[in-house]
Amino acid sequence: MVRMSAEERRESVIRAAITEFARGGYKGTSTEAIARRVGVSQPYLFRLFKNKQELFLAAATRCMEEIQRAMAEAVRGKSADEAHMAMAEAYKNLLSDPEKLLLQMQVYVAVASAEAEGDHEVGEAVRRKWVELWDSAHLALGADEGETAEFFAYGMLINVLASLGFSADHRVWGCFNLMPMAPERSGSPERPGTPERPEAPGRDSSNPDA
């Protein structure tokens, strides 16, 4: 049996935390469940992460970093005119992993809950990473504030509809036919069509009213 290094074990704990927090949220997930998924004891888990909050932030940070990395790779070598659709396609591909989608939503809930209770540490850490994500997309889109806002608004709407479990052929997705994926630019080529709608996690697409 191959013995895992502390760094490899830490990585497996973060992956397990992403799964468990995506399903149960911050307050609804126990460190015991995460330790059990990895196959380690709770005392060992707390040798890697000092507490549950640190582990949650590690999972949230990893999720946002992977989104940022995927979008950065998608726009490499592309012009600002091409970047919007390239990042949209990369984000759509990320949504094939429902855990990333659901963890995003759980992170927003956890920040709002912590802020309401006067705990700003979680929010400050998440906001720092979110601003990095925003700035990365903003630069790729030619530092166009309107286009950056539209890109993120589009992504948030996709998150909401997919999290609610609407199947890919449900009529609510028709709103995307009315929303251009990239704004017109002076002298830019004709705008391509909107990307394929993501499949909602865990739902049967055969029923349009499911």
N, C-alpha and C positions, 0 to 999 in steps of 0.2 A: 504494500500500500504506500503511495506517494504522500509524503508529509507536506502539507501546505505551509508556506511562509506566513508570517504575520500580515504582510501586505496582501497576499493572495486571500487570506482569511478575511481581512478587512473589506476587500473587494466583494467577496461573496456575501458578507453581511449587508453591504450597501445595496446589492441587488435584491436580497431578500427583503430589506426594508422598503425598497421601491414597491415591491409586490404587496406587502402587507399594508403599508400606509395608503396605497392606491385603493385598496379594498375597504379598509376600515377607518381611514382618516387618522389624524394625529391622536385625538383623545380616545378613539375607539380601538386603537391598536396597542397591544402590550409588547414590551420588549421580550417577554417570555415566548410569544408567538414567533417573533423574528428569530430568536435564538434557536427555537425548535426547528424552524424551516432550514436553518443553516446546519443544524446538528451540533451546536455547541451549547455550553452552559451559560446561564445569565452572568455569572461572575466573569467568565471569559469575555463575553460581549462587552462588559463594562471595563475591561482592560483595553479594549480597542476604542470605545467611545465613552466619555465620562458620564453621559446621561442620555435619556431618551430624546431630549431636544437637540443635542449635538448630532445624534444619529438621523433624526428627521431632517435637519438642515443639510446633512451630507447627502441624503437621498434627493432632496429638493434641488440642491446645487447641481448634482450629477445630471438630473433630468434637464435642467435649463442649459447646462453646458453641452449636452448632446444635441439639443435643438440648435444652439448657436453654431456648433461645429458642422452640423449637417447643412445648414443654410450657407455658411461660409464656403464650404466645399462646393456647393451648388453654383455659387456666383463666381468662382475662380475663373478668370479669363473672360468673363462676360461684361458687357457694357451695362450702364445703369438702365438703359431701355430694356435689356434682356433680363435684368436681375429679378424683377418682380415675379415673373412667371417661373423662373428657375427656383426661387425660394419657395414659392407656393407649391410647386411640385415636390420639393424636398420635404416640406411640412406635411403635405398629404401622405407621403410615404411613411413619415414618422407615426402618423395616426393609425397605421396598420397594427401598431403595438398599443392595445387599449390601456395598458398600465401607465404609459407615459401620459396619455390623455387624462386618465382619471386622477393621477397624482397631481397634475397641474391644478385641477379643480380643487382637490383636497388641500393643496398648499394655499390657495386663495382663502379658503374657509378658515384654515388654521391661523393665518395672519390676521384676518378680521376678528376672530375669537380672541386671540392673544392681545390685540390692540384694545379691545373692549375691556379686557381685564387689567389693563395697565402694563402689560408686558410688551415692550417694544423691541426686544432683542431679535425675535423671530422675524418680525416685519422688516427691521433694518437690514438684516442679512439677505432676505429674499429680494428686497427692493434693490440692493446693490447689484445682485446678479441679473435682475430683470432690466435694469438700466443698461448693463453691459450688452444684453441681448438687443435692446432697443437701439443702442448706438451702433452696434454691428450692422443691423439691418438698415439703419438710417444712412450710414456711409455707403453701403452697397447700392442704395437707391438714389445715389447722387445728392444726399443731404436734402431731399425734398420732404418737408415736414408733412404736407398733405398726403403724399403717397405713402409715407411711413405710417401715418395714422390709419389710412385705408387698409394697408396690409395687415396691421395688427387687429383692426376691427373685424376684418374678414376672418382672421384666424380665431378670434374669440367667439364669433358667431358659429363657426364650425365646431369649436369645442363644446358650446352649449347644446347644439342640435345633436351632436354625436353622443354626448354624455346623457342626454335625455332618452337616447335609444331609438331615435327615429331612423327607420330603415332607409337605405340609399335611394329608394324610389318613392319615398313619401313626398306628398305635395309641398310640405314646408320647405324643402330644398329648392323649390321653384324660385325663391327669392334671389338665388344666385344668378338666375338668368337675367335679372334686372340690374345686377351690380357688376360693372366692369372690373376685371381683375387688375388692370393697370390703367391709370389715367392716360388720356391722350397727351403726347408730347409734341411740341412743334417740330415738324420735320421727321417724326418717328414713323416707322413702318406701321401698317395696319395692325391693330390690336388683335392678338390671338384669342381664341375662345377660352372660356373658363375651364379650369381643370376638372377632372372627374371627381364627383362627390365621394367622400370617404364612406366606407361601410361603417355603420354604427356598431360599436362593440357588443357582441353577445346577442344580437337581434337577428330575426329571420327576415330577410329582404323580400320574401315572396308575398308578404302581406303589406300593401302600401299604407294601410291605416293602423298598423301595429304600433 
